[in-house]
Amino acid sequence: MKHHCSICLKQLKKDQQVYMDDFYAIKHPECFEWNPEYILDKGTFQEIVIKYPKYFKDFNV
């Protein structure tokens, strides 16, 4: 399964920097359209998936 940015729909790679918003959606930093207060976490795609297994249990990176 390919994982993608919830805004631009481009595939995410494990070493790309991403933001996770308060809806647990993962986006590229340049795609994030909301106020910074809605960012729950930042890091690489792989770091976020590993840190939040409850929300990303089907993601393999």
C-alpha positions in Angstrom: 0.0 0.0 0.0 1.4 3.4 -1.0 0.9 6.2 1.5 0.3 9.7 0.3 0.0 13.3 1.5 -3.7 14.0 2.3 -3.5 17.3 0.4 -1.4 16.9 -2.8 -1.8 13.1 -2.9 1.9 12.5 -3.7 3.4 9.4 -2.3 5.3 9.9 1.0 8.7 8.4 1.5 10.0 7.3 4.8 12.7 10.0 5.1 10.5 12.9 4.1 9.6 15.6 6.6 5.9 15.7 7.4 3.4 17.3 9.7 0.6 15.4 11.5 -2.5 17.5 12.2 -5.1 17.1 14.9 -7.1 14.8 12.6 -4.1 12.5 12.4 -3.6 13.2 8.7 0.0 13.3 7.5 1.0 16.2 5.1 4.1 17.7 3.6 5.0 20.8 5.4 4.5 22.9 2.2 1.0 21.4 1.9 -0.1 22.3 5.4 -2.8 25.0 5.1 -3.9 25.6 8.7 -2.5 27.6 11.6 0.6 26.0 13.3 -1.5 25.4 16.4 -3.1 22.4 14.5 0.2 20.6 14.1 0.3 17.7 16.6 3.7 16.5 15.6 6.6 16.9 13.1 9.2 14.5 11.9 10.0 12.1 9.1 7.2 10.0 7.8 8.8 6.9 9.3 9.2 8.6 12.7 5.5 9.6 12.8 4.2 6.2 11.8 6.4 4.4 14.4 5.5 7.0 17.1 1.7 6.6 16.6 1.0 2.9 15.8 -2.6 3.2 17.0 -3.4 5.5 14.1 -1.1 4.0 11.5 -1.1 0.3 12.2 -1.6 -0.6 8.6 1.3 1.5 7.4 4.5 -0.2 6.5 7.5 2.0 6.1 
